Amino acid sequence: MRRILSTLALSALFLFAGPVVAGGGEPAKATVSVEAAPGSAFLKLNIRNHRKIGKVAILVRDEKGRVVYSEEGKAMTGELVRLLDKRAMPLGELTVTVTARDFAITQVVR
């Protein structure tokens, strides 16, 4: 039951949290930053590209390689921000992989 409620809450979060438009100068390449503050219940995923990102796939895997979160969509701007609920994911090391037409970046979060 807890798993279902967490999934519903996470789905609602993504429904209302759309892409954020970057202001100012554009970076020369794609970057992905994952912020995991120890006291926070969220992982903040920030994706920036020098042009419109387009189709994007986000995969989060646990230490054993199992997919614990997956999202595919389309970003119509050069920046995409997502907040992922850490409570719906297992404790330990997580591997975040972001793939788009211009880049494929993998980052490990502890």
CYANA upper distance limits for C-alpha pairs under 8 A (distance plus 0.5 A):
  1 MET  CA      5 LEU  CA      6.82
  2 ARG  CA      6 SER  CA      6.60
  3 ARG  CA      7 THR  CA      6.62
  3 ARG  CA     88 ALA  CA      7.64
  4 ILE  CA      8 LEU  CA      6.66
  5 LEU  CA      9 ALA  CA      6.58
  6 SER  CA     10 LEU  CA      6.56
  6 SER  CA     87 ARG  CA      8.32
  6 SER  CA     88 ALA  CA      6.50
  7 THR  CA     11 SER  CA      6.56
  7 THR  CA     88 ALA  CA      7.86
  8 LEU  CA     12 ALA  CA      6.66
  9 ALA  CA     13 LEU  CA      6.69
 10 LEU  CA     14 PHE  CA      6.92
 10 LEU  CA     84 LEU  CA      7.77
 10 LEU  CA     85 ASP  CA      7.12
 11 SER  CA     15 LEU  CA      6.69
 12 ALA  CA     16 PHE  CA      6.93
 13 LEU  CA     17 ALA  CA      6.43
 13 LEU  CA     83 LEU  CA      8.34
 14 PHE  CA     18 GLY  CA      7.54
 14 PHE  CA     82 ARG  CA      7.96
 14 PHE  CA     83 LEU  CA      8.44
 17 ALA  CA     82 ARG  CA      7.62
 18 GLY  CA     80 LEU  CA      8.37
 18 GLY  CA     81 VAL  CA      8.17
 19 PRO  CA     75 ALA  CA      7.24
 19 PRO  CA     76 MET  CA      8.46
 19 PRO  CA     77 THR  CA      7.81
 19 PRO  CA     79 GLU  CA      7.23
 19 PRO  CA     80 LEU  CA      5.30
 19 PRO  CA     81 VAL  CA      6.44
 19 PRO  CA     82 ARG  CA      8.47
 20 VAL  CA     77 THR  CA      8.25
 20 VAL  CA     79 GLU  CA      6.62
 20 VAL  CA     80 LEU  CA      6.37
 20 VAL  CA     81 VAL  CA      6.85
 21 VAL  CA     77 THR  CA      6.71
 21 VAL  CA     78 GLY  CA      7.57
 21 VAL  CA     79 GLU  CA      6.43
 21 VAL  CA     80 LEU  CA      8.24
 22 ALA  CA     77 THR  CA      8.46
 22 ALA  CA     78 GLY  CA      7.40
 22 ALA  CA     79 GLU  CA      6.40
 26 GLU  CA     49 ASN  CA      8.19
 26 GLU  CA     50 HIS  CA      5.93
 26 GLU  CA     51 ARG  CA      8.38
 27 PRO  CA     48 ARG  CA      8.20
 27 PRO  CA     49 ASN  CA      7.21
 27 PRO  CA     50 HIS  CA      5.78
 28 ALA  CA     49 ASN  CA      8.26
 28 ALA  CA     50 HIS  CA      6.17
 29 LYS  CA     49 ASN  CA      6.36
 29 LYS  CA     50 HIS  CA      6.09
 30 ALA  CA     47 ILE  CA      7.90
 30 ALA  CA     48 ARG  CA      5.98
 30 ALA  CA     49 ASN  CA      4.64
 30 ALA  CA     50 HIS  CA      6.89
 30 ALA  CA    102 ASP  CA      8.23
 30 ALA  CA    103 PHE  CA      7.29
 31 THR  CA     47 ILE  CA      6.38
 31 THR  CA     48 ARG  CA      5.76
 31 THR  CA     49 ASN  CA      7.00
 31 THR  CA    105 ILE  CA      8.45
 32 VAL  CA     45 LEU  CA      7.65
 32 VAL  CA     46 ASN  CA      6.17
 32 VAL  CA     47 ILE  CA      5.04
 32 VAL  CA     48 ARG  CA      6.94
 32 VAL  CA     98 VAL  CA      8.28
 32 VAL  CA    105 ILE  CA      7.53
 33 SER  CA     44 LYS  CA      8.44
 33 SER  CA     45 LEU  CA      6.43
 33 SER  CA     46 ASN  CA      5.71
 33 SER  CA     47 ILE  CA      7.12
 34 VAL  CA     43 LEU  CA      7.15
 34 VAL  CA     44 LYS  CA      6.12
 34 VAL  CA     45 LEU  CA      5.20
 34 VAL  CA     46 ASN  CA      6.96
 34 VAL  CA    107 GLN  CA      8.21
 34 VAL  CA    109 VAL  CA      7.89
 35 GLU  CA     43 LEU  CA      6.23
 35 GLU  CA     44 LYS  CA      5.54
 35 GLU  CA     45 LEU  CA      7.13
 36 ALA  CA     40 SER  CA      7.68
 36 ALA  CA     42 PHE  CA      7.31
 36 ALA  CA     43 LEU  CA      5.42
 36 ALA  CA     44 LYS  CA      7.14
 36 ALA  CA    109 VAL  CA      7.84
 36 ALA  CA    110 ARG  CA      8.45
 37 ALA  CA     42 PHE  CA      8.30
 37 ALA  CA     43 LEU  CA      8.08
 41 ALA  CA     85 ASP  CA      6.52
 41 ALA  CA     86 LYS  CA      5.94
 41 ALA  CA     87 ARG  CA      6.90
 42 PHE  CA     83 LEU  CA      6.46
 42 PHE  CA     84 LEU  CA      5.83
 42 PHE  CA     85 ASP  CA      5.13
 42 PHE  CA     86 LYS  CA      5.69
 42 PHE  CA     87 ARG  CA      8.35
 43 LEU  CA     83 LEU  CA      6.09
 43 LEU  CA     84 LEU  CA      5.43
 43 LEU  CA     85 ASP  CA      6.90
 43 LEU  CA     86 LYS  CA      6.77
 44 LYS  CA     81 VAL  CA      7.69
 44 LYS  CA     82 ARG  CA      6.42
 44 LYS  CA     83 LEU  CA      5.18
 44 LYS  CA     84 LEU  CA      6.94
 45 LEU  CA     81 VAL  CA      6.12
 45 LEU  CA     82 ARG  CA      5.55
 45 LEU  CA     83 LEU  CA      6.71
 45 LEU  CA     84 LEU  CA      8.05
 46 ASN  CA     79 GLU  CA      7.79
 46 ASN  CA     80 LEU  CA      6.44
 46 ASN  CA     81 VAL  CA      5.07
 46 ASN  CA     82 ARG  CA      7.09
 47 ILE  CA     79 GLU  CA      6.01
 47 ILE  CA     80 LEU  CA      5.56
 47 ILE  CA     81 VAL  CA      6.80
 48 ARG  CA     53 ILE  CA      8.40
 48 ARG  CA     78 GLY  CA      6.14
 48 ARG  CA     79 GLU  CA      4.94
 48 ARG  CA     80 LEU  CA      7.09
 49 ASN  CA     53 ILE  CA      6.75
 49 ASN  CA     78 GLY  CA      5.47
 49 ASN  CA     79 GLU  CA      6.88
 50 HIS  CA     78 GLY  CA      6.71
 51 ARG  CA     77 THR  CA      7.70
 51 ARG  CA     78 GLY  CA      5.55
 52 LYS  CA     75 ALA  CA      7.47
 52 LYS  CA     76 MET  CA      6.15
 52 LYS  CA     77 THR  CA      5.07
 52 LYS  CA     78 GLY  CA      4.86
 52 LYS  CA     79 GLU  CA      8.24
 53 ILE  CA     74 LYS  CA      7.99
 53 ILE  CA     75 ALA  CA      5.99
 53 ILE  CA     76 MET  CA      6.97
 53 ILE  CA     77 THR  CA      6.65
 53 ILE  CA     78 GLY  CA      5.86
 53 ILE  CA     79 GLU  CA      7.75
 53 ILE  CA    100 ALA  CA      7.23
 53 ILE  CA    101 ARG  CA      7.91
 53 ILE  CA    102 ASP  CA      8.09
 54 GLY  CA     74 LYS  CA      5.55
 54 GLY  CA     75 ALA  CA      5.44
 54 GLY  CA     76 MET  CA      6.35
 54 GLY  CA     77 THR  CA      8.20
 54 GLY  CA    100 ALA  CA      7.49
 54 GLY  CA    101 ARG  CA      7.65
 55 LYS  CA     72 GLU  CA      7.90
 55 LYS  CA     73 GLY  CA      6.22
 55 LYS  CA     74 LYS  CA      4.74
 55 LYS  CA     75 ALA  CA      6.88
 55 LYS  CA    100 ALA  CA      6.29
 55 LYS  CA    101 ARG  CA      7.38
 56 VAL  CA     72 GLU  CA      6.25
 56 VAL  CA     73 GLY  CA      5.99
 56 VAL  CA     74 LYS  CA      6.25
 56 VAL  CA     75 ALA  CA      7.51
 56 VAL  CA     98 VAL  CA      7.53
 56 VAL  CA     99 THR  CA      6.17
 56 VAL  CA    100 ALA  CA      5.06
 56 VAL  CA    101 ARG  CA      8.09
 57 ALA  CA     70 SER  CA      7.96
 57 ALA  CA     71 GLU  CA      6.21
 57 ALA  CA     72 GLU  CA      4.86
 57 ALA  CA     73 GLY  CA      7.06
 57 ALA  CA     98 VAL  CA      6.23
 57 ALA  CA     99 THR  CA      5.69
 57 ALA  CA    100 ALA  CA      7.05
 58 ILE  CA     69 TYR  CA      8.32
 58 ILE  CA     70 SER  CA      6.15
 58 ILE  CA     71 GLU  CA      5.62
 58 ILE  CA     72 GLU  CA      6.86
 58 ILE  CA     96 VAL  CA      7.72
 58 ILE  CA     97 THR  CA      6.31
 58 ILE  CA     98 VAL  CA      5.17
 58 ILE  CA     99 THR  CA      7.13
 59 LEU  CA     67 VAL  CA      7.32
 59 LEU  CA     68 VAL  CA      8.34
 59 LEU  CA     69 TYR  CA      6.30
 59 LEU  CA     70 SER  CA      5.15
 59 LEU  CA     71 GLU  CA      7.17
 59 LEU  CA     96 VAL  CA      6.30
 59 LEU  CA     97 THR  CA      5.65
 59 LEU  CA     98 VAL  CA      7.04
 60 VAL  CA     67 VAL  CA      6.31
 60 VAL  CA     68 VAL  CA      6.21
 60 VAL  CA     69 TYR  CA      5.50
 60 VAL  CA     70 SER  CA      6.95
 60 VAL  CA     94 LEU  CA      7.02
 60 VAL  CA     95 THR  CA      6.06
 60 VAL  CA     96 VAL  CA      5.05
 60 VAL  CA     97 THR  CA      6.90
 61 ARG  CA     65 GLY  CA      5.81
 61 ARG  CA     66 ARG  CA      5.74
 61 ARG  CA     67 VAL  CA      4.90
 61 ARG  CA     68 VAL  CA      5.99
 61 ARG  CA     69 TYR  CA      7.58
 61 ARG  CA     94 LEU  CA      6.12
 61 ARG  CA     95 THR  CA      5.62
 61 ARG  CA     96 VAL  CA      7.09
 62 ASP  CA     66 ARG  CA      6.05
 62 ASP  CA     67 VAL  CA      7.14
 62 ASP  CA     68 VAL  CA      7.08
 62 ASP  CA     90 PRO  CA      7.51
 62 ASP  CA     92 GLY  CA      7.92
 62 ASP  CA     93 GLU  CA      6.77
 62 ASP  CA     94 LEU  CA      5.27
 62 ASP  CA     95 THR  CA      6.94
 63 GLU  CA     92 GLY  CA      7.43
 63 GLU  CA     93 GLU  CA      6.09
 63 GLU  CA     94 LEU  CA      6.71
 63 GLU  CA     95 THR  CA      8.17
 68 VAL  CA     89 MET  CA      6.83
 68 VAL  CA     90 PRO  CA      8.50
 69 TYR  CA     89 MET  CA      8.49
 75 ALA  CA     79 GLU  CA      8.14
 75 ALA  CA     80 LEU  CA      7.16
 85 ASP  CA     89 MET  CA      7.86
 86 LYS  CA     90 PRO  CA      8.25
 92 GLY  CA    110 ARG  CA      6.66
 93 GLU  CA    108 VAL  CA      7.42
 93 GLU  CA    109 VAL  CA      6.23
 93 GLU  CA    110 ARG  CA      5.04
 94 LEU  CA    108 VAL  CA      6.27
 94 LEU  CA    109 VAL  CA      5.63
 94 LEU  CA    110 ARG  CA      6.86
 95 THR  CA    106 THR  CA      7.38
 95 THR  CA    107 GLN  CA      6.28
 95 THR  CA    108 VAL  CA      4.94
 95 THR  CA    109 VAL  CA      6.67
 96 VAL  CA    106 THR  CA      6.10
 96 VAL  CA    107 GLN  CA      5.72
 96 VAL  CA    108 VAL  CA      6.67
 96 VAL  CA    109 VAL  CA      7.92
 97 THR  CA    104 ALA  CA      7.69
 97 THR  CA    105 ILE  CA      6.23
 97 THR  CA    106 THR  CA      4.78
 97 THR  CA    107 GLN  CA      6.97
 98 VAL  CA    103 PHE  CA      8.47
 98 VAL  CA    104 ALA  CA      6.19
 98 VAL  CA    105 ILE  CA      5.84
 98 VAL  CA    106 THR  CA      6.90
 99 THR  CA    103 PHE  CA      6.46
 99 THR  CA    104 ALA  CA      4.75
 99 THR  CA    105 ILE  CA      6.98
100 ALA  CA    104 ALA  CA      6.70
